[in-house]
Amino acid sequence: MRCIHAAECVRGLPEVFDTGKRPWIQPDRSNPQAVAETVLRCPSGALQFERDDGVRETTPDENTIALAVDGPLYVRGDIEIRDTEGEVLYGETRVALCRCGASGNKPFCDNTHRKTGFSHDGSLGESRLSQDEASNGHVLSVVPTLNGPLVLRGTVELRDTAGDVSYEGSKAALCRCGRSGNKPFCDGTHARTGWREDQTP
């Protein structure tokens, strides 16, 4: 389950996306272009589309990561989530990744941050986003390391909650234990506190 109830669909096109009805998605109530544009606003990638004429979602030209206040990392682009052996587990264009450390669906957000009281204003700490000559080019590779950070490889823009591009680079380690003092970057706190990714509230 990838939906985190961001409600972009319900706000954007309520005549199509109505959780009080079954089925709750009724695409015939609007035109295909409007439905597609609304689906693309879904930050978690839970909603996707393919039109009858074969038009599908295209991969964004840029890889971006935006911080949500007290919430997840919203990632858009040509995304590959890999395991520590390098195997691609998911190929995505939109994902919401947990940064509170308590999701039961890691590395994806499942809204547990709302229950645990995770708090962060969405500002960017001191940059630890650097250039990597061996990066994957346009593809953004995301590796959730065992009991450690999200390791990024590939050109990416890191944005604050206002949507401003603050840092650009191709190599970084982002906190996913929720405890770093330099969010969103990892500062090693997970190791000092013994955080484990199988921990849930």
N, CA, C and O of each residue as an XYZ file, in Angstrom:
804
protein
N       0.844     -1.182      0.000
C       0.000      0.000      0.000
C       0.882      1.235      0.000
O       1.701      1.413      0.902
N       0.725      2.089     -1.000
C       1.597      3.254     -1.132
C       0.889      4.568     -0.814
O       1.545      5.586     -0.594
N      -0.447      4.556     -0.788
C      -1.184      5.794     -0.552
C      -0.924      6.297      0.862
O      -1.013      5.529      1.820
N      -0.605      7.582      1.001
C      -0.417      8.183      2.320
C      -1.450      9.279      2.559
O      -1.284     10.116      3.446
N      -2.503      9.269      1.772
C      -3.627     10.187      1.954
C      -3.199     11.649      1.908
O      -3.622     12.467      2.726
N      -2.354     11.955      0.936
C      -1.966     13.356      0.725
C      -3.147     14.156      0.189
O      -3.171     15.382      0.290
N      -4.122     13.459     -0.378
C      -5.405     14.035     -0.836
C      -5.268     14.991     -2.004
O      -6.179     15.780     -2.256
N      -4.158     14.945     -2.724
C      -4.017     15.788     -3.917
C      -5.074     15.426     -4.950
O      -5.571     16.299     -5.663
N      -5.415     14.164     -5.035
C      -6.418     13.726     -6.012
C      -7.804     14.234     -5.641
O      -8.533     14.738     -6.496
N      -8.167     14.103     -4.382
C      -9.491     14.513     -3.920
C      -9.680     16.019     -4.052
O     -10.739     16.488     -4.468
N      -8.648     16.767     -3.696
C      -8.731     18.224     -3.829
C      -8.707     18.659     -5.286
O      -9.377     19.618     -5.669
N      -7.938     17.953     -6.086
C      -7.760     18.370     -7.472
C      -8.933     18.066     -8.377
O      -9.256     18.859     -9.262
N      -9.582     16.916     -8.169
C     -10.662     16.509     -9.056
C     -11.678     15.686     -8.252
O     -11.777     14.473     -8.436
N     -12.430     16.344     -7.364
C     -13.331     15.611     -6.463
C     -14.444     14.845     -7.172
O     -14.966     13.875     -6.624
N     -14.817     15.268     -8.389
C     -15.858     14.545     -9.107
C     -15.370     13.183     -9.613
O     -16.174     12.297     -9.903
N     -14.058     13.030     -9.715
C     -13.470     11.758    -10.146
C     -13.007     10.937     -8.953
O     -13.236      9.729     -8.895
N     -12.353     11.597     -8.002
C     -11.787     10.911     -6.835
C     -12.658     11.219     -5.613
O     -12.547     12.290     -5.016
N     -13.512     10.279     -5.255
C     -14.459     10.468     -4.159
C     -14.417      9.239     -3.266
O     -14.954      8.189     -3.620
N     -13.782      9.367     -2.113
C     -13.607      8.214     -1.224
C     -14.916      7.739     -0.607
O     -14.958      6.677      0.015
N     -15.978      8.507     -0.772
C     -17.271      8.094     -0.249
C     -18.057      7.223     -1.209
O     -19.148      6.762     -0.874
N     -17.523      6.991     -2.389
C     -18.217      6.179     -3.386
C     -17.427      4.915     -3.707
O     -16.231      4.833     -3.428
N     -18.090      3.952     -4.285
C     -17.452      2.721     -4.741
C     -17.868      2.456     -6.174
O     -19.067      2.357     -6.433
N     -16.939      2.333     -7.130
C     -15.511      2.551     -6.900
C     -15.218      4.021     -6.617
O     -15.954      4.907     -7.050
N     -14.148      4.265     -5.895
C     -13.883      5.641     -5.475
C     -13.227      6.476     -6.569
O     -13.151      7.699     -6.455
N     -12.753      5.822     -7.629
C     -12.214      6.533     -8.787
C     -13.159      6.302     -9.966
O     -13.399      5.164    -10.369
N     -13.692      7.402    -10.514
C     -14.601      7.321    -11.656
C     -14.095      8.248    -12.759
O     -14.572      9.372    -12.910
N     -13.114      7.755    -13.534
C     -12.431      8.608    -14.517
C     -13.331      9.179    -15.599
O     -12.993     10.203    -16.191
N     -14.463      8.551    -15.875
C     -15.370      9.045    -16.923
C     -16.055     10.356    -16.545
O     -16.725     10.966    -17.378
N     -15.896     10.787    -15.310
C     -16.541     12.019    -14.865
C     -15.748     13.272    -15.224
O     -16.158     14.386    -14.898
N     -14.616     13.087    -15.896
C     -13.839     14.239    -16.364
C     -13.096     13.833    -17.626
O     -13.162     12.680    -18.052
N     -12.383     14.792    -18.225
C     -11.652     14.466    -19.449
C     -10.310     13.817    -19.125
O      -9.756     14.053    -18.051
N      -9.783     13.008    -20.032
C      -8.539     12.266    -19.763
C      -7.362     13.146    -19.363
O      -6.567     12.763    -18.505
N      -7.242     14.322    -19.976
C      -6.115     15.195    -19.657
C      -6.178     15.675    -18.213
O      -5.162     15.706    -17.518
N      -7.365     16.046    -17.768
C      -7.526     16.518    -16.390
C      -7.247     15.404    -15.392
O      -6.629     15.633    -14.353
N      -7.705     14.196    -15.710
C      -7.455     13.058    -14.826
C      -5.955     12.779    -14.745
O      -5.418     12.572    -13.657
N      -5.282     12.774    -15.893
C      -3.842     12.511    -15.922
C      -3.077     13.560    -15.124
O      -2.173     13.218    -14.361
N      -3.427     14.828    -15.291
C      -2.742     15.901    -14.565
C      -2.937     15.768    -13.066
O      -2.025     16.052    -12.290
N      -4.117     15.339    -12.655
C      -4.385     15.160    -11.234
C      -3.618     13.968    -10.674
O      -3.078     14.034     -9.570
N      -3.571     12.885    -11.435
C      -2.813     11.704    -11.002
C      -1.347     12.066    -10.776
O      -0.726     11.587     -9.827
N      -0.800     12.904    -11.640
C       0.607     13.278    -11.523
C       0.894     14.109    -10.288
O       2.054     14.280     -9.912
N      -0.138     14.624     -9.656
C       0.056     15.374     -8.418
C       0.207     14.468     -7.209
O       0.603     14.926     -6.137
N      -0.104     13.183     -7.369
C       0.012     12.223     -6.267
C       1.492     12.050     -5.917
O       2.255     11.541     -6.738
N       1.915     12.463     -4.712
C       3.349     12.441     -4.398
C       3.916     11.058     -4.092
O       5.130     10.861     -4.136
N       3.047     10.105     -3.783
C       3.543      8.790     -3.391
C       3.653      7.817     -4.548
O       4.268      6.760     -4.415
N       3.054      8.168     -5.699
C       3.043      7.242     -6.821
C       1.991      6.165     -6.688
O       1.958      5.232     -7.490
N       1.117      6.275     -5.676
C       0.055      5.280     -5.499
C      -0.912      5.304     -6.674
O      -1.470      4.270     -7.042
N      -1.113      6.482     -7.268
C      -1.947      6.615     -8.452
C      -1.076      6.710     -9.690
O      -0.110      7.472     -9.717
N      -1.411      5.941    -10.714
C      -0.735      6.004    -11.999
C      -1.794      5.879    -13.088
O      -2.948      5.561    -12.802
N      -1.406      6.127    -14.332
C      -2.411      6.072    -15.387
C      -1.836      5.576    -16.700
O      -0.637      5.685    -16.959
N      -2.707      5.035    -17.512
C      -2.434      4.766    -18.918
C      -3.738      5.006    -19.654
O      -4.734      4.335    -19.386
N      -3.743      5.964    -20.588
C      -4.953      6.315    -21.300
C      -5.256      5.296    -22.393
O      -4.386      4.528    -22.804
N      -6.503      5.303    -22.857
C      -6.909      4.383    -23.924
C      -6.124      4.602    -25.205
O      -5.966      3.688    -26.015
N      -5.625      5.847    -25.384
C      -4.846      6.143    -26.593
C      -3.369      5.794    -26.433
O      -2.554      6.115    -27.298
N      -3.028      5.137    -25.325
C      -1.661      4.688    -25.110
C      -0.762      5.670    -24.396
O       0.378      5.336    -24.072
N      -1.247      6.881    -24.140
C      -0.441      7.878    -23.431
C      -0.240      7.449    -21.987
O      -1.193      7.111    -21.284
N       1.017      7.470    -21.557
C       1.352      7.094    -20.190
C       2.190      8.196    -19.558
O       2.633      9.129    -20.227
N       2.390      8.066    -18.278
C       3.232      9.027    -17.569
C       4.653      8.983    -18.122
O       5.218      7.907    -18.316
N       5.221     10.146    -18.372
C       6.601     10.213    -18.836
C       7.531     10.481    -17.659
O       7.125     11.056    -16.648
N       8.759     10.065    -17.802
C       9.744     10.273    -16.746
C      10.133     11.742    -16.698
O      10.477     12.314    -17.733
N      10.090     12.365    -15.532
C      10.483     13.775    -15.427
C      11.909     14.002    -15.906
O      12.754     13.111    -15.819
N      12.170     15.206    -16.414
C      13.498     15.544    -16.918
C      14.522     15.683    -15.802
O      15.719     15.504    -16.027
N      14.055     16.001    -14.597
C      14.957     16.214    -13.470
C      14.576     15.314    -12.307
O      13.403     14.997    -12.111
N      15.575     14.908    -11.540
C      15.345     14.175    -10.303
C      15.312     15.187     -9.163
O      16.241     15.977     -8.999
N      14.249     15.160     -8.385
C      14.122     16.105     -7.279
C      13.696     15.381     -6.013
O      12.992     14.372     -6.053
N      14.145     15.925     -4.888
C      13.699     15.450     -3.580
C      13.257     16.676     -2.797
O      14.030     17.615     -2.603
N      12.001     16.660     -2.348
C      11.456     17.760     -1.555
C      11.099     17.252     -0.168
O      10.575     16.148     -0.015
N      11.386     18.062      0.833
C      11.073     17.696      2.201
C       9.678     18.178      2.570
O       9.312     19.318      2.287
N       8.908     17.309      3.199
C       7.604     17.696      3.729
C       7.774     18.068      5.197
O       8.503     17.395      5.926
N       7.112     19.128      5.635
C       7.156     19.503      7.044
C       6.606     18.344      7.881
O       5.490     17.876      7.651
N       7.398     17.889      8.849
C       7.019     16.791      9.743
C       6.650     15.517      8.990
O       5.925     14.673      9.516
N       7.145     15.375      7.765
C       6.747     14.234      6.955
C       7.860     13.668      6.105
O       9.038     13.847      6.413
N       7.486     12.978      5.024
C       8.450     12.191      4.248
C       9.293     13.004      3.277
O       9.197     14.228      3.196
N      10.111     12.279      2.553
C      10.845     12.808      1.407
C       9.999     12.513      0.171
O       9.660     11.359     -0.092
N       9.663     13.545     -0.580
C       8.933     13.350     -1.826
C       9.930     13.349     -2.969
O      10.570     14.363     -3.252
N      10.058     12.203     -3.624
C      11.057     12.014     -4.665
C      10.351     11.882     -6.014
O       9.382     11.136     -6.153
N      10.857     12.622     -7.003
C      10.329     12.537     -8.369
C      11.497     12.435     -9.334
O      12.558     13.024     -9.127
N      11.271     11.668    -10.395
C      12.312     11.559    -11.407
C      12.423     10.154    -11.960
O      11.461      9.386    -11.954
N      13.599      9.834    -12.431
C      13.907      8.498    -12.939
C      14.551      7.742    -11.790
O      15.771      7.763    -11.622
N      13.719      7.076    -11.002
C      14.143      6.545     -9.708
C      14.261      5.032     -9.749
O      13.373      4.338    -10.244
N      15.359      4.534     -9.227
C      15.529      3.098     -9.021
C      15.842      2.871     -7.551
O      16.839      3.376     -7.035
N      15.001      2.121     -6.890
C      15.281      1.736     -5.516
C      15.939      0.369     -5.559
O      15.364     -0.602     -6.052
N      17.155      0.312     -5.034
C      17.973     -0.897     -5.138
C      18.272     -1.476     -3.763
O      18.212     -0.775     -2.753
N      18.594     -2.765     -3.739
C      19.068     -3.349     -2.497
C      20.570     -3.149     -2.392
O      21.190     -2.598     -3.302
N      21.152     -3.586     -1.302
C      22.575     -3.341     -1.073
C      23.478     -4.123     -2.021
O      24.676     -3.853     -2.108
N      22.907     -5.084     -2.726
C      23.665     -5.841     -3.726
C      23.572     -5.193     -5.103
O      24.204     -5.656     -6.053
N      22.789     -4.127     -5.211
C      22.661     -3.411     -6.471
C      21.487     -3.826     -7.322
O      21.280     -3.272     -8.401
N      20.706     -4.800     -6.856
C      19.554     -5.255     -7.635
C      18.423     -4.239     -7.545
O      18.110     -3.738     -6.465
N      17.810     -3.937     -8.694
C      16.703     -2.989     -8.727
C      15.447     -3.659     -8.179
O      14.992     -4.674     -8.706
N      14.894     -3.080     -7.115
C      13.668     -3.595     -6.512
C      12.439     -2.908     -7.084
O      11.401     -3.536     -7.291
N      12.568     -1.608     -7.339
C      11.460     -0.819     -7.869
C      11.991      0.197     -8.861
O      13.045      0.795     -8.644
N      11.262      0.393     -9.951
C      11.532      1.481    -10.871
C      10.347      2.427    -10.794
O       9.217      2.020    -11.064
N      10.581      3.673    -10.433
C       9.496      4.584    -10.114
C       9.719      5.958    -10.738
O      10.814      6.271    -11.206
N       8.669      6.769    -10.737
C       8.778      8.182    -11.097
C       8.386      9.085     -9.935
O       8.762     10.257     -9.898
N       7.622      8.533     -8.979
C       7.183      9.295     -7.808
C       7.130      8.368     -6.603
O       6.500      7.313     -6.663
N       7.781      8.747     -5.515
C       7.701      7.972     -4.276
C       7.749      8.911     -3.078
O       8.288     10.016     -3.155
N       7.179      8.454     -1.977
C       7.293      9.139     -0.692
C       8.079      8.214      0.218
O       7.614      7.124      0.550
N       9.261      8.640      0.622
C      10.147      7.798      1.417
C      10.136      8.228      2.887
O      10.165      9.416      3.208
N      10.094      7.231      3.761
C      10.064      7.466      5.197
C      11.347      8.150      5.665
O      12.449      7.785      5.254
N      11.180      9.150      6.535
C      12.350      9.725      7.196
C      12.156      9.858      8.696
O      12.981     10.463      9.380
N      11.039      9.281      9.223
C      10.826      9.306     10.675
C      11.460      8.095     11.342
O      11.683      8.092     12.553
N      11.753      7.052     10.543
C      12.393      5.858     11.073
C      11.444      4.795     11.577
O      11.891      3.759     12.069
N      10.121      5.025     11.468
C       9.182      4.108     12.102
C       8.163      3.488     11.162
O       7.294      2.744     11.616
N       8.240      3.769      9.870
C       7.267      3.203      8.931
C       7.280      1.681      8.983
O       8.329      1.059      9.150
N       6.107      1.099      8.840
C       6.012     -0.348      8.748
C       6.155     -0.837      7.321
O       6.029     -2.032      7.057
N       6.417      0.083      6.394
C       6.541     -0.245      4.971
C       7.815      0.371      4.391
O       7.824      0.848      3.257
N       8.893      0.355      5.185
C      10.156      0.950      4.742
C      10.626      0.341      3.426
O      10.452     -0.860      3.220
N      11.220      1.133      2.523
C      11.611      2.520      2.730
C      10.499      3.536      2.474
O      10.737      4.742      2.534
N       9.275      3.052      2.186
C       8.188      3.964      1.859
C       7.527      4.512      3.118
O       7.495      3.855      4.159
N       7.012      5.705      3.004
C       6.237      6.323      4.072
C       4.886      5.634      4.179
O       4.283      5.280      3.166
N       4.404      5.441      5.419
C       3.048      4.903      5.618
C       2.265      5.767      6.617
O       1.276      5.323      7.201
N       2.727      6.998      6.799
C       2.085      7.977      7.689
C       2.331      7.724      9.171
O       1.696      8.364     10.009
N       3.231      6.814      9.518
C       3.519      6.566     10.928
C       4.084      7.804     11.613
O       3.967      7.953     12.829
N       4.697      8.696     10.830
C       5.241      9.928     11.424
C       4.173     10.717     12.169
O       4.484     11.445     13.111
N       2.919     10.579     11.754
C       1.827     11.291     12.425
C       1.544     10.714     13.801
O       1.097     11.427     14.700
N       1.803      9.424     13.966
C       1.554      8.766     15.254
C       2.716      8.950     16.230
O       2.518      9.019     17.443
N       3.918      9.028     15.686
C       5.097      9.085     16.550
C       5.483     10.498     16.948
O       6.324     10.687     17.826
N       4.875     11.493     16.311
C       5.216     12.869     16.642
C       6.507     13.342     16.007
O       7.125     14.293     16.485
N       6.928     12.674     14.917
C       8.126     13.130     14.217
C       7.977     14.600     13.848
O       6.943     15.025     13.333
N       9.017     15.359     14.118
C       8.939     16.805     13.888
C      10.189     17.316     13.182
O      11.315     17.082     13.621
N       9.958     18.017     12.079
C      11.029     18.700     11.373
C      10.401     19.742     10.477
O       9.427     19.467      9.776
N      10.954     20.933     10.498
C      10.323     22.048      9.784
C      10.542     22.016      8.275
O      10.028     22.874      7.557
N      11.295     21.043      7.792
C      11.509     20.926      6.354
C      12.659     21.756      5.832
O      12.876     21.826      4.623
N      13.398     22.384      6.729
C      14.570     23.146      6.294
C      15.719     22.189      6.005
O      15.729     21.048      6.465
N      16.682     22.675      5.236
C      17.822     21.854      4.860
C      19.018     22.164      5.747
O      19.388     23.324      5.933
N      19.612     21.120      6.287
C      20.803     21.293      7.098
C      22.020     21.577      6.229
O      21.900     21.848      5.034
N      23.175     21.511      6.843
C      24.428     21.746      6.113
C      24.573     20.697      5.019
O      24.433     19.500      5.272
N      24.852     21.150      3.810
C      24.878     20.250      2.662
C      25.963     19.189      2.760
O      27.126     19.479      3.041
N      25.550     17.965      2.522
C      26.484     16.854      2.376
C      26.206     16.144      1.061
O      26.444     14.946      0.908
N      25.693     16.928      0.115
C      25.420     16.424     -1.231
C      26.594     16.800     -2.115
O      26.851     17.980     -2.353
N      27.299     15.802     -2.596
C      28.523     16.042     -3.345
C      28.420     15.481     -4.755
O      27.407     14.887     -5.125
N      29.472     15.673     -5.535
C      29.521     15.145     -6.896
C      30.178     13.773     -6.882
O      31.147     13.530     -6.163
N      29.626     12.894     -7.690
C      30.148     11.540     -7.805
C      30.428     11.262     -9.269
O      29.501     11.163    -10.073
N      31.708     11.134     -9.624
C      32.075     10.918    -11.030
C      31.510      9.611    -11.566
O      31.337      9.457    -12.775
N      31.221      8.665    -10.669
C      30.709      7.358    -11.100
C      29.199      7.270    -10.922
O      28.658      6.178    -10.752
N      28.511      8.416    -10.960
C      27.065      8.420    -10.750
C      26.357      7.747    -11.924
O      26.955      7.484    -12.968
N      25.069      7.477    -11.723
C      24.279      6.776    -12.735
C      23.736      7.689    -13.819
O      22.843      7.287    -14.564
N      24.252      8.909    -13.927
C      23.739      9.834    -14.917
C      22.367     10.325    -14.520
O      22.173     10.819    -13.409
N      21.414     10.189    -15.427
C      20.077     10.706    -15.144
C      19.317      9.875    -14.123
O      18.461     10.405    -13.415
N      19.611      8.589    -14.034
C      18.904      7.729    -13.082
C      19.337      8.063    -11.661
O      20.525      8.208    -11.375
N      18.350      8.183    -10.775
C      18.634      8.379     -9.359
C      18.482      7.042     -8.651
O      17.381      6.506     -8.529
N      19.601      6.519     -8.190
C      19.616      5.258     -7.470
C      19.489      5.539     -5.976
O      20.230      6.353     -5.423
N      18.545      4.859     -5.329
C      18.316      5.020     -3.889
C      18.498      3.664     -3.232
O      17.793      2.709     -3.558
N      19.447      3.579     -2.303
C      19.721      2.318     -1.619
C      19.491      2.482     -0.123
O      20.254      3.185      0.539
N      18.450      1.847      0.426
C      18.274      1.849      1.873
C      19.272      0.864      2.488
O      19.101     -0.349      2.366
N      20.294      1.371      3.136
C      21.308      0.493      3.708
C      20.783     -0.155      4.981
O      19.890      0.381      5.637
N      21.338     -1.307      5.326
C      20.881     -2.046      6.489
C      21.097     -1.236      7.756
O      22.231     -0.912      8.110
N      20.010     -0.913      8.435
C      20.053     -0.141      9.685
C      20.813      1.165      9.538
O      21.432      1.651     10.484
N      20.754      1.726      8.331
C      21.477      2.966      8.065
C      20.733      3.869      7.113
O      19.525      3.720      6.926
N      21.442      4.807      6.509
C      20.797      5.852      5.709
C      20.354      5.400      4.321
O      20.620      4.277      3.891
N      19.676      6.306      3.645
C      19.381      6.161      2.224
C      20.580      6.697      1.463
O      20.916      7.874      1.596
N      21.222      5.870      0.678
C      22.376      6.302     -0.094
C      21.905      6.654     -1.503
O      21.268      5.844     -2.178
N      22.223      7.864     -1.934
C      21.832      8.349     -3.251
C      23.011      8.342     -4.203
O      24.132      8.688     -3.831
N      22.739      7.941     -5.447
C      23.715      8.052     -6.527
C      22.959      8.478     -7.777
O      22.014      7.802     -8.186
N      23.352      9.569     -8.378
C      22.696     10.081     -9.571
C      22.315     11.533     -9.382
O      22.011     11.953     -8.265
N      22.326     12.291    -10.432
C      22.063     13.724    -10.356
C      20.703     13.999     -9.728
O      19.692     13.419    -10.122
N      20.699     14.891     -8.747
C      19.466     15.188     -8.024
C      19.499     16.614     -7.492
O      20.561     17.149     -7.171
N      18.321     17.219     -7.405
C      18.149     18.512     -6.765
C      17.393     18.295     -5.462
O      16.338     17.662     -5.445
N      17.934     18.817     -4.385
C      17.306     18.697     -3.074
C      16.640     20.022     -2.757
O      17.287     21.069     -2.778
N      15.327     19.978     -2.458
C      14.555     21.201     -2.285
C      13.947     21.282     -0.891
O      13.589     20.270     -0.288
N      13.839     22.518     -0.394
C      13.175     22.718      0.885
C      11.667     22.734      0.682
O      11.182     22.503     -0.426
N      10.934     23.002      1.739
C       9.478     22.914      1.658
C       8.867     23.985      0.764
O       7.738     23.832      0.300
N       9.604     25.071      0.517
C       9.104     26.112     -0.381
C       9.285     25.735     -1.840
O       8.802     26.435     -2.730
N       9.983     24.626     -2.089
C      10.218     24.182     -3.455
C      11.457     24.766     -4.083
O      11.723     24.541     -5.264
N      12.221     25.514     -3.309
C      13.440     26.122     -3.831
C      14.540     25.083     -3.961
O      14.676     24.200     -3.114
N      15.327     25.193     -5.029
C      16.477     24.305     -5.200
C      17.599     24.844     -4.321
O      18.124     25.933     -4.555
N      17.951     24.074     -3.324
C      18.984     24.521     -2.398
C      20.313     23.831     -2.638
O      21.367     24.460     -2.539
N      20.277     22.542     -2.953
C      21.500     21.787     -3.178
C      21.352     20.935     -4.430
O      20.282     20.393     -4.703
N      22.433     20.825     -5.182
C      22.468     19.938     -6.337
C      23.729     19.095     -6.264
O      24.783     19.581     -5.852
N      23.626     17.853     -6.656
C      24.777     16.969     -6.643
C      24.389     15.588     -7.110
O      23.350     15.410     -7.744
N      25.222     14.606     -6.798
C      24.956     13.253     -7.285
C      25.344     12.170     -6.282
O      25.360     10.987     -6.621
N      25.657     12.571     -5.043
C      26.052     11.570     -4.047
C      25.707     12.109     -2.665
O      26.088     13.225     -2.311
N      24.982     11.306     -1.886
C      24.631     11.739     -0.535
C      24.118     10.557      0.264
O      23.759      9.518     -0.291
N      24.090     10.732      1.576
C      23.449      9.793      2.489
C      22.410     10.577      3.266
O      22.737     11.535      3.967
N      21.145     10.163      3.139
C      20.046     10.863      3.803
C      19.563     10.065      5.008
O      19.476      8.838      4.971
N      19.252     10.795      6.074
C      18.779     10.179      7.314
C      17.461      9.460      7.094
O      16.564      9.980      6.430
N      17.348      8.268      7.650
C      16.044      7.593      7.664
C      15.708      7.038      9.045
O      14.731      6.306      9.201
N      16.517      7.385     10.046
C      16.180      6.993     11.423
C      15.358      8.071     12.116
O      14.755      7.827     13.161
N      15.336      9.271     11.523
C      14.575     10.374     12.090
C      15.285     11.145     13.174
O      14.693     12.036     13.783
N      16.549     10.823     13.434
C      17.233     11.384     14.594
C      18.413     12.284     14.271
O      19.010     12.865     15.178
N      18.760     12.409     13.004
C      19.925     13.218     12.633
C      19.756     14.659     13.098
O      18.649     15.197     13.108
N      20.856     15.266     13.477
C      20.855     16.676     13.836
C      21.127     17.560     12.639
O      21.222     18.780     12.775
N      21.255     16.955     11.459
C      21.557     17.704     10.237
C      20.609     17.260      9.119
O      21.031     17.067      7.979
N      19.337     17.104      9.454
C      18.364     16.636      8.470
C      18.366     17.529      7.235
O      18.547     18.741      7.347
N      18.167     16.941      6.060
C      17.826     15.540      5.812
C      19.034     14.622      5.699
O      18.883     13.440      5.391
N      20.226     15.147      5.941
C      21.429     14.341      5.769
C      21.701     13.476      6.999
O      21.384     13.849      8.129
N      22.288     12.329      6.749
C      22.704     11.434      7.825
C      23.915     12.026      8.537
O      24.825     12.546      7.891
N      23.927     11.947      9.873
C      25.093     12.398     10.643
C      25.635     11.300     11.549
O      26.430     11.561     12.452
N      25.195     10.065     11.296
C      25.697      8.926     12.069
C      24.923      8.634     13.344
O      25.289      7.729     14.094
N      23.850      9.391     13.602
C      23.100      9.199     14.846
C      22.490      7.802     14.924
O      22.360      7.242     16.013
N      22.110      7.229     13.760
C      21.517      5.891     13.770
C      22.440      4.869     14.431
O      21.984      3.973     15.142
N      23.750      5.017     14.186
C      24.718      4.072     14.749
C      24.897      4.306     16.250
O      25.005      3.359     17.029
N      24.926      5.563     16.637
C      25.128      5.881     18.056
C      23.932      5.494     18.909
O      24.091      5.182     20.089
N      22.744      5.508     18.335
C      21.534      5.204     19.107
C      21.041      3.779     18.912
O      20.083      3.355     19.558
N      21.693      3.039     18.022
C      21.308      1.650     17.795
C      20.008      1.490     17.036
O      19.298      0.501     17.218
N      19.689      2.459     16.181
C      18.450      2.362     15.395
C      18.479      1.144     14.496
O      19.495      0.842     13.871
N      17.354      0.448     14.436
C      17.203     -0.693     13.551
C      15.979     -0.485     12.674
O      14.943     -0.005     13.133
N      16.115     -0.858     11.392
C      15.023     -0.597     10.465
C      13.811     -1.475     10.711
O      12.733     -1.178     10.196
N      13.950     -2.541     11.478
C      12.788     -3.376     11.776
C      12.010     -2.875     12.980
O      11.017     -3.485     13.376
N      12.456     -1.759     13.569
C      11.733     -1.185     14.699
C      10.453     -0.501     14.206
O      10.461      0.205     13.198
N       9.390     -0.716     14.912
C       8.135     -0.012     14.657
C       7.619      0.479     16.011
O       8.007     -0.053     17.051
N       6.753      1.484     16.003
C       6.272      2.040     17.280
C       5.581      0.995     18.139
O       5.123      1.305     19.239
